[in-house]
Amino acid sequence: MKELSFERRIQLLSVAAGLPGSLIALILLWTGDYSSRTAWTLTIFLVLFWLSFAMSLRHRVVFSLQTLSNLLAALREEDFSIRARGARYNDALGEAFSPSMPKASCA
């Protein structure tokens, strides 16, 4: 069996994270006293929002890691003319993108 890629694992984990809440909301919706039209409309909205947030999370994680990979590749090629834009300094990924990163000494 082929191992899942990192992107696919992130996607599956983000879908799985929203599954319990979405499932409970759908059970409450369909067992409640709502018209069929209301139940179908809310079901469609719920599923669309759930899946779009999962895809958005995947995109954010993959884009950040691609940016970090490109920065590391540039450093390996001794190209010090680039910087990561939009880095946040209060989280772990932002610290990796920080221009005040200590320079590694090459021996």
Wavefront OBJ file of the C-alpha trace (Angstrom):
o trace
v 0.000 0.000 0.000
v 1.312 3.419 -0.981
v 2.054 5.841 1.849
v 0.008 9.041 1.902
v 1.765 12.295 1.075
v 2.063 15.010 3.702
v -0.472 17.191 1.893
v -3.014 14.358 1.782
v -2.510 13.622 5.506
v -3.100 17.293 6.362
v -6.230 17.271 4.214
v -7.582 14.105 5.829
v -6.813 15.363 9.335
v -8.577 18.662 8.685
v -11.641 16.854 7.327
v -11.590 14.456 10.288
v -11.328 17.351 12.748
v -14.625 18.810 11.533
v -16.414 15.487 11.229
v -17.706 15.057 14.820
v -19.187 18.539 15.058
v -20.690 18.392 11.593
v -22.140 14.953 12.239
v -23.741 16.036 15.504
v -25.138 19.178 13.854
v -26.626 17.101 11.035
v -28.170 14.597 13.453
v -29.747 17.394 15.466
v -30.938 19.080 12.281
v -32.555 15.996 10.770
v -34.128 14.737 14.006
v -35.469 18.186 14.886
v -38.786 19.628 13.871
v -37.645 21.396 10.698
v -39.123 21.374 7.228
v -37.425 19.250 4.600
v -36.451 22.346 2.614
v -34.776 23.941 5.644
v -32.965 20.725 6.545
v -31.591 20.250 3.022
v -30.541 23.892 2.731
v -28.696 23.861 6.055
v -27.145 20.483 5.250
v -25.707 21.807 2.005
v -24.364 24.950 3.687
v -22.854 22.972 6.545
v -21.083 20.491 4.284
v -19.826 23.214 1.931
v -18.438 25.336 4.780
v -16.866 22.306 6.448
v -15.103 21.129 3.282
v -14.042 24.628 2.212
v -12.447 25.293 5.617
v -10.646 21.941 5.384
v -9.289 22.802 1.923
v -8.284 26.271 3.110
v -6.326 24.776 5.994
v -4.502 22.428 3.630
v -3.618 25.317 1.338
v -2.294 27.466 4.208
v -0.073 24.698 5.587
v 1.304 23.624 2.211
v 1.959 27.210 1.056
v 3.869 28.053 4.246
v 5.995 24.930 3.975
v 6.723 25.605 0.298
v 7.841 29.128 1.189
v 10.124 27.789 3.903
v 11.516 25.189 1.502
v 12.261 27.874 -1.091
v 14.037 30.004 1.509
v 16.176 27.078 2.623
v 17.038 26.233 -0.985
v 18.115 29.832 -1.553
v 20.320 29.731 1.545
v 21.915 26.490 0.350
v 22.756 28.242 -2.926
v 24.103 31.205 -0.917
v 21.458 33.573 -2.214
v 20.926 35.977 0.682
v 18.909 38.539 -1.274
v 15.434 37.188 -0.451
v 13.186 37.473 2.560
v 9.940 35.860 3.589
v 7.138 38.399 3.552
v 4.274 38.461 6.007
v 6.077 36.539 8.727
v 4.440 36.679 12.139
v 6.893 36.846 14.983
v 4.652 35.344 17.651
v 4.457 31.787 16.318
v 6.853 28.985 15.441
v 6.669 29.337 11.663
v 7.122 33.105 11.892
v 10.326 32.613 13.851
v 11.644 30.393 11.074
v 10.911 33.138 8.530
v 12.430 35.828 10.750
v 15.254 37.874 9.190
v 16.974 37.953 12.597
v 17.629 34.212 12.426
v 21.151 33.444 13.583
v 23.457 32.659 10.712
v 24.890 29.179 10.664
v 28.614 28.942 10.483
v 29.905 26.859 7.626
v 32.932 24.764 8.412
l 1 2 3 4 5 6 7 8 9 10 11 12 13 14 15 16 17 18 19 20 21 22 23 24 25 26 27 28 29 30 31 32 33 34 35 36 37 38 39 40 41 42 43 44 45 46 47 48 49 50 51 52 53 54 55 56 57 58 59 60 61 62 63 64 65 66 67 68 69 70 71 72 73 74 75 76 77 78 79 80 81 82 83 84 85 86 87 88 89 90 91 92 93 94 95 96 97 98 99 100 101 102 103 104 105 106 107
